[in-house]
Amino acid sequence: MAFQDWMKQANLIGGDWVGADGGETIDVTNPVDGSVIGTVPKGGRAETARAIDAAAAAFPAFRDISLMERCGLLWKLHDALMDHQKDLAELLTVEMGKPLAEAMGEIAIGAQYVRWFAEEARRAKGEIVPAGVNGRRILVTKHAIGVVGMITPWNFPSSMLARKVAPALAVGCTVVAKPATATPYSGLAWGALAEEVGYPAGVVNVVTGSAREIAGAIMDDARVRKVTFTGSTEVGKELIRQSADTVKKVSMELGGNAPFLVFDDADLDRAVEGAMVSKFRNAGQTCVCANRIYVQSGIHDAFVERLVEKTRAMKVGDGREKGVEQGPMIDMDAVEKVEAFVEDATSKGAEVVTGGGRHGKGGTFFEPTVMTGATQAMRFASEEIFGPLAPIFRFETEEEAIEMANDTVYGLACYAYTADLGRAFRLNEGLQYGMIGINSGLITTVEAPFGGVKESGLGKEGGSQGLEDYLETKYVCVDGI
Ligand code: NAP
């Protein structure tokens, strides 16, 4: 097979691959040069309603298959992902732009989530709780929540669905997924994979098209009992408001503004390596990317020198070319946003040490950039950059660093480099973030609960907590024993 075989130019609804009712389509482009690689249906309310019908109809029978059958399907799904890893990765690179090696990693971690939840499903245990009176027993039981609506972003178009589809299917829920319009094929591929491994029709449905209409149909429908969203805080807040009318359970994986703290006692090589991966992976377009790099005075100049050296050595280009470490940005809006951050910071006294503008390759390529002299008054101190710009702030004391790090509405990931064990514990307690990397710039792993605090979201993905989000808890009181 080739990656084109996974480019489904149709929606999966109730086991059928179909177009939009009116036959309308949306072009899908390769961000490397803007060329059109194919189309997908421009679905809306009517198509989504049919997908919900199919998911609701499939739910009772799917929920009731045996646990081992459900786990068996997930094992097959894991194997299918790994068998087709190269093609699925190439598809991802072609529609999204990230280097092929990163896309291979994304498919692999998606498969790991599937395997993890196949294992966790066997531990979705309830409890028997001591009753306060004689003759009574209290049983707490866990149940699949029902039809789940899933809305995902373009920056990790495959693995963001993995973290939702896998736990949902593991406990017996059915799915209506809406992938991002910029990167729909990696989302549609989940439908094709589910079909290939034998999920019954209607268990996994994937609809592309108008975000407002599809999300509107999902949010308005009382049969959808849970919505899981990954994307911007702005849209997430809107969905939380909309969920009120039918009182849906929601999981929200929203924006970040990660501080990356480097203390004088840090291992310099390790800190620079961590900053490179945390900042420049996916061209800086990850929710856990280092957004603000705070470096203590004593190590500041050495850190900047080493970081600049490594940044200058990065190979920028088409993600499918060998050795490329940074691809294009997703679109021109993203480029203009980063340019505006550079301009704002420069006008307030920051200095561009390397990069600073559009890359000579043209299109949406942007130079890997390092700026020094950053301050809390600059826009990137409070906003998500989502691009390959590393602003360096200087600090003197631990207290000052913690205060600046927490000075944001976001609370997703943060990082700190130090050799002082006591400080590591103080940071863990003082930093208001859902995830903390101590001496590590890459912390996503299936065993741990991924998710933020404050305006970065609600709920967790991965870990045992990631399964809990798709379960309802009931209690039965048996009396007169
Ligand atoms: P986005 O604009 O919020 O879009 C995310 C998804 O929501 C897309 O499928 C999009 O559809 C849909 N959408 C857009 N407007 C909507 C509306 N009014 N109602 C319902 N759905 C709507 O975010 P993005 O630009 O794709 O992704 C980047 C953001 O995601 C960043 O803020 C990043 O930090 C965050 N993110 C968070 C995590 C995490 O785990 N916390 C992980 C990855 C990314 P269309 O594509 O059709 O517009």
Boltz pocket constraint, residues with backbone or C-beta under 6 A from the ligand:
constraints:
  - pocket:
      binder: B
      contacts: [[A, 151], [A, 152], [A, 153], [A, 154], [A, 155], [A, 156], [A, 160], [A, 178], [A, 179], [A, 180], [A, 181], [A, 182], [A, 209], [A, 210], [A, 211], [A, 212], [A, 215], [A, 216], [A, 230], [A, 231], [A, 232], [A, 233], [A, 235], [A, 236], [A, 238], [A, 252], [A, 253], [A, 254], [A, 255], [A, 256], [A, 286], [A, 287], [A, 288], [A, 384], [A, 412], [A, 452], [A, 456], [A, 457]]
      max_distance: 6.0
